[in-house]
Amino acid sequence: MINAIARDRQGRLVTAGTTEAGFIVQRFLPDGSLDPTFGENGATATRFFGNYVRANAVAVLPDGRILVAGQTWTPNTVARYLVTRYLPDGGLDPTFGKRGRVIAGPKMYDGEATALAVQPDGRFMIAGWAADTRFGFSGIAMRFEPDGALDSSFSRNGYTRVGGGGGAFLRDITVEPDGKIVVAGEIFERFMMLRLFPDGRLDRSFGKGGFAISNVAPHRHERANPDEIALLPGGRLLLSGNIYGKRRDFVALARYGPSGRPDRSFGKDGVVLTRSSAELVTEAMAVGRDGRITLAGYRAPRGSRPQVAVLRYLPSGRPDPSFGDKGLFTPRLAYESVATSLVTLADGRTMVAGRSNPSRAAVQETAGEEFVASVLEKAEFLLMRIRR
């Protein structure tokens, strides 16, 4: 399945996913065809003998090399963070880590790197979570030198730990123009962000003591699970995620000012909630140049297979009435499908990537589905381009 997608400077699309054998990275030309100059017929697979792996994030460097981050764990349930780097032609980069691979992170029995951000100087950050007997569940942010070595100038030992005991999970990370680092995740079942100085120290001017924690759920005992963060013009920050309750679930957007305080001009007190008559879950977010917000995931009416779902909002947080059915688009695919990531293209269109059940690989195109421009299926990989 495809878990992450990125766009390079030539407009090509790079996806990272996982097979039974290991990581798989694919590169597509703008028209959706596999790039024959990359790997073997457009794809490169990396095996990790004796270990299980999962790819969760991908980034394309200015020179065309590709970073992929995720997790590796052994049959005796020892988990570590895993980062690989590939050359522009798809081969593992021998100058990175150990033959193109870096295994890092604290000792843990479970955990994974969930996000990746590259700094202008070539150093890169990963964010994730770890579970161990001493700290419980805690969030982890790490910084690496361009060659894959841990950056000891960041928080003294290369990484910082967030929370613990009750449970903290980091889901996404972004670097602001001034070098400060904003990490987003979940703590005590609430949306959470924190901002760090470039050296890893907590920026206590952000939110309350460095943390912005929001109870975006409309009722008590409902769990808020954020997915992604976007840095908006003017330093504002946008979080997307889901709220799970006993009787109903919501898709959630929360916008904050540069100081980490809720932006009350957005939605209701800074929060927009979307409820559907069927199960609706989002896993990815992208913000276009025009400020419109796109979310992707799946929608599953009772008794039916999950189908890719794409939601679009105006910059104000209101559903975009020109998109799909009052802002929600669900293509009628003849098989089960789930979107896990998306990227906005230069022309304003959106590319959605994910996974599918290929037992019936067909697309039913009707007059009501004019947004679907192209669909590519390969095994469990799904790539879909959506018009504006």
C-alpha positions in Angstrom: 0.0 0.0 0.0 1.0 3.6 -0.5 1.4 5.6 2.7 3.0 8.8 1.5 3.4 11.0 -1.6 5.6 13.9 -2.5 6.2 16.0 -5.6 9.7 16.8 -7.0 10.8 20.0 -8.7 10.1 18.5 -12.2 6.5 17.8 -11.3 7.0 14.0 -10.9 5.3 12.2 -8.1 7.2 10.0 -5.6 5.3 7.5 -3.5 6.5 5.4 -0.6 4.8 2.3 0.6 5.2 -1.1 2.1 5.0 -4.7 0.7 5.6 -8.0 2.4 9.2 -7.7 1.3 9.9 -4.2 2.6 9.9 -0.6 1.4 8.7 0.2 -2.1 9.3 3.6 -3.7 7.8 4.5 -7.0 8.1 7.6 -9.3 5.4 8.7 -11.7 5.6 11.2 -14.5 3.0 14.0 -14.5 0.7 12.0 -16.8 0.5 9.2 -14.3 2.8 6.7 -16.0 5.7 5.1 -14.2 9.0 6.8 -14.8 11.2 4.3 -16.7 14.4 6.1 -15.6 13.7 5.3 -11.9 14.6 1.9 -10.4 13.3 -1.0 -12.3 10.4 0.2 -14.5 9.6 3.0 -12.2 9.9 1.3 -8.9 12.6 0.3 -6.4 12.1 -2.2 -3.6 14.3 -2.4 -0.4 14.4 -5.6 1.5 15.2 -5.8 5.2 16.0 -9.4 5.9 14.7 -10.7 9.3 12.8 -7.5 10.1 9.3 -6.2 9.5 9.1 -2.6 8.2 6.6 0.1 7.4 7.1 3.3 5.3 5.2 6.3 6.6 6.7 9.4 5.2 8.6 10.6 2.1 10.4 13.8 1.1 12.2 14.8 -2.1 15.4 16.8 -1.6 16.3 19.7 -4.0 18.9 17.5 -5.8 16.3 14.8 -6.5 17.4 12.3 -3.8 14.5 10.8 -1.8 14.1 10.3 2.0 11.7 7.7 3.4 11.0 7.3 7.1 9.1 4.6 9.0 9.7 1.8 11.4 11.4 -1.5 11.7 10.8 -4.2 14.2 12.1 -7.7 14.7 10.1 -10.9 15.5 11.0 -10.4 19.3 9.1 -7.0 19.1 12.1 -4.7 19.3 11.1 -1.6 17.3 13.3 1.2 16.0 12.9 4.2 13.6 14.1 3.6 10.1 15.2 6.1 7.5 16.4 5.3 4.0 17.8 7.6 1.2 17.7 6.9 -2.5 19.6 8.4 -5.4 17.6 10.2 -8.2 17.8 6.9 -10.2 16.3 4.8 -7.4 19.4 3.2 -6.0 20.2 3.3 -2.3 22.5 6.2 -1.5 25.8 4.7 -0.2 26.8 8.0 1.4 23.9 7.9 3.8 24.0 6.0 7.0 25.0 2.4 6.5 24.6 1.5 2.9 21.7 3.9 2.5 19.9 3.0 5.8 19.7 4.6 9.2 18.2 2.8 12.2 17.8 5.1 15.2 15.7 6.0 18.2 15.4 5.0 21.8 14.9 1.4 22.8 11.3 0.5 22.7 8.9 -2.4 22.3 6.7 -0.4 19.9 6.9 2.9 18.0 7.3 4.4 14.6 8.4 7.5 12.8 5.3 9.1 11.3 6.5 12.3 9.7 9.5 13.8 8.0 10.6 17.5 7.4 13.7 18.7 5.6 15.5 21.9 6.7 17.0 24.4 4.2 20.5 23.4 5.3 20.0 19.7 4.5 19.4 18.5 8.0 16.1 16.7 8.5 13.7 16.0 11.3 11.5 13.0 12.0 8.6 12.8 14.5 7.0 9.8 15.9 6.1 8.0 19.1 7.6 5.3 21.3 6.3 2.8 23.8 8.5 1.4 26.6 8.1 0.2 30.1 9.8 3.2 31.7 8.0 6.1 30.0 4.8 4.5 28.7 3.8 6.2 25.4 5.7 9.3 24.5 6.3 11.5 21.5 9.8 11.7 19.9 11.3 14.3 17.7 14.8 13.7 16.2 17.2 15.7 14.0 19.8 14.2 11.7 22.7 15.6 9.8 22.5 15.3 6.0 24.6 12.1 6.0 22.2 10.4 8.4 24.2 10.9 11.7 22.2 12.1 14.7 22.6 15.9 15.2 24.0 16.2 18.7 23.4 19.9 18.7 19.7 19.2 18.9 18.5 18.8 22.5 22.0 17.6 23.4 21.6 14.0 22.3 19.8 14.4 18.9 16.2 13.9 20.1 13.6 15.2 22.5 10.9 13.3 24.3 7.4 14.6 24.8 5.0 13.5 27.5 4.9 9.9 28.7 2.9 7.8 31.1 -0.6 8.9 30.1 0.3 8.8 26.4 1.7 11.3 23.9 1.9 10.6 20.1 3.5 12.9 17.6 2.0 12.7 14.1 3.5 15.5 12.0 6.3 18.1 12.0 7.0 21.3 10.1 9.9 23.9 10.1 9.0 27.6 10.1 11.0 30.1 8.0 12.9 31.3 11.1 14.1 27.8 11.9 11.7 27.0 14.7 10.1 23.6 14.7 6.4 22.9 15.3 5.4 19.4 16.1 1.8 18.2 16.3 0.2 15.2 17.8 -2.1 13.9 20.5 -1.7 14.1 24.3 -4.4 12.9 26.7 -6.7 12.4 23.7 -6.5 16.1 22.7 -5.0 18.0 19.8 -1.5 19.2 20.8 1.2 21.3 19.3 4.6 22.4 20.7 7.2 24.7 19.2 10.9 24.2 19.6 13.9 26.5 19.0 16.3 25.3 16.4 18.5 23.8 19.1 15.6 21.7 20.5 14.7 23.9 23.5 11.0 24.5 24.1 9.7 27.9 23.0 7.7 28.9 26.0 6.2 31.9 24.2 4.1 29.5 22.2 0.7 28.5 23.5 0.9 28.0 27.2 4.5 27.3 28.3 5.4 26.0 24.8 2.4 23.8 24.3 -0.9 24.5 22.6 -3.4 21.8 23.8 -7.0 22.0 22.5 -10.0 20.0 23.5 -11.6 20.2 20.0 -14.1 17.4 20.8 -17.7 18.8 21.3 -18.3 16.5 24.3 -16.4 15.0 27.1 -15.0 11.4 26.7 -14.5 11.9 23.0 -11.0 11.2 21.7 -9.4 13.6 19.3 -6.8 12.1 17.0 -4.8 14.7 14.8 -3.2 13.6 11.5 -1.4 16.5 9.9 -0.2 20.1 10.3 0.0 22.9 7.7 1.9 26.1 8.0 -0.2 28.9 6.5 0.7 32.5 5.4 1.3 34.8 8.3 2.6 32.1 10.5 -0.9 30.6 11.3 -1.1 26.8 11.8 -3.8 24.4 10.8 -4.4 20.9 12.3 -6.6 18.2 10.8 -7.8 15.0 12.4 -10.7 13.0 13.6 -12.9 12.9 16.8 -14.2 9.5 17.9 -17.2 9.3 20.2 -19.5 6.6 21.5 -22.3 7.5 19.1 -20.8 9.8 16.5 -17.6 10.7 14.9 -16.4 14.0 13.3 -13.7 15.2 10.9 -12.0 18.1 12.6 -10.0 21.2 11.5 -8.4 23.6 14.1 -6.6 26.8 13.2 -4.2 28.7 15.4 -2.4 32.0 15.3 1.4 32.3 15.2 1.5 32.3 19.0 -0.3 29.0 19.2 -3.6 30.4 20.4 -6.9 29.4 18.7 -7.8 31.6 15.6 -11.4 32.4 16.5 -12.0 33.9 13.1 -12.0 30.3 11.7 -15.1 28.2 12.2 -16.5 28.3 15.7 -13.8 29.4 18.1 -11.1 28.2 15.7 -12.6 24.7 15.1 -14.6 23.3 12.2 -16.3 19.9 12.6 -17.8 17.8 9.8 -20.2 15.0 10.5 -21.4 12.5 7.9 -24.3 10.1 7.8 -21.8 7.3 7.3 -18.4 6.6 8.9 -16.0 9.3 7.6 -12.3 9.3 8.5 -9.5 11.4 7.1 -5.8 10.6 7.1 -4.2 13.5 5.1 -4.4 17.2 4.4 -3.1 19.7 1.8 -3.6 23.4 1.5 -3.5 24.9 -2.0 -2.0 28.3 -3.1 -5.5 29.7 -3.0 -5.9 28.7 0.6 -8.5 26.0 0.0 -8.1 23.0 2.3 -8.3 19.4 1.0 -8.6 16.4 3.2 -8.6 12.7 2.1 -9.5 9.5 3.7 -12.4 7.2 3.4 -16.2 7.0 3.8 -17.9 3.7 4.7 -21.7 3.6 4.7 -23.1 0.9 6.9 -22.8 -2.5 5.2 -20.7 -1.1 2.3 -17.0 -1.2 1.5 -14.9 1.8 2.4 -14.4 4.2 -0.5 -12.0 7.0 -1.0 -13.4 10.3 0.3 -12.1 13.8 -0.4 -13.3 16.9 1.3 -12.6 20.5 0.4 -13.0 23.6 2.4 -12.8 27.3 1.6 -10.1 29.3 3.5 -12.8 30.3 6.0 -13.5 26.7 6.9 -16.8 26.5 5.1 -17.3 23.5 2.8 -16.5 24.4 -0.8 -19.9 24.3 -2.6 -18.2 24.0 -6.0 -16.5 20.7 -5.1 -18.3 17.3 -5.2 -21.6 17.2 -3.2 -21.4 20.3 -0.9 -17.6 19.8 -0.4 -17.5 16.0 -0.2 -16.5 13.8 -3.2 -16.6 10.0 -3.1 -15.8 8.3 -6.4 -17.8 5.2 -7.2 -15.0 2.6 -7.5 -15.8 -1.0 -8.0 -13.5 -2.1 -5.2 -12.6 -1.2 -1.6 -10.3 1.9 -1.4 -8.8 4.2 1.2 -6.8 7.4 0.7 -3.7 7.7 3.0 -1.9 10.8 1.6 -2.3 13.6 -0.9 -0.4 16.4 -2.5 -1.5 19.6 -4.3 -0.1 20.0 -7.8 1.2 23.2 -9.3 -1.9 23.6 -11.4 -4.2 23.4 -8.4 -5.3 19.8 -8.9 -4.9 17.2 -6.2 -3.2 13.8 -6.3 -4.5 11.3 -3.8 -2.6 8.1 -2.9 -3.6 5.1 -0.9 -4.5 1.5 -1.0 -7.2 -0.6 -2.6 -8.6 -4.1 -2.8 -7.8 -5.0 -6.4 -10.2 -7.9 -6.7 -12.3 -5.8 -9.1 -10.1 -3.2 -10.7 -12.5 -1.0 -12.6 -13.7 2.5 -12.4 -17.4 3.5 -13.0 -17.3 6.9 -14.6 -20.6 8.7 -14.7 -21.6 12.3 -15.4 -21.6 13.0 -11.7 -17.9 12.1 -11.4 -16.4 14.8 -13.6 -13.7 15.4 -10.9 -11.9 12.1 -11.7 -9.3 12.7 -14.3 -7.3 9.5 -14.0 -7.0 6.4 -11.8 -4.0 4.1 -11.7 -4.2 0.7 -9.9 -1.3 -1.6 -9.3 -1.7 -4.5 -6.8 -2.7 -2.7 -3.6 -1.5 0.8 -4.8 -4.0 3.5 -5.6 -3.2 6.8 -7.3 -5.9 9.2 -8.2 -5.8 12.7 -9.7 -8.7 15.1 -8.9 -9.6 18.2 -10.8 -10.1 21.5 -9.1 
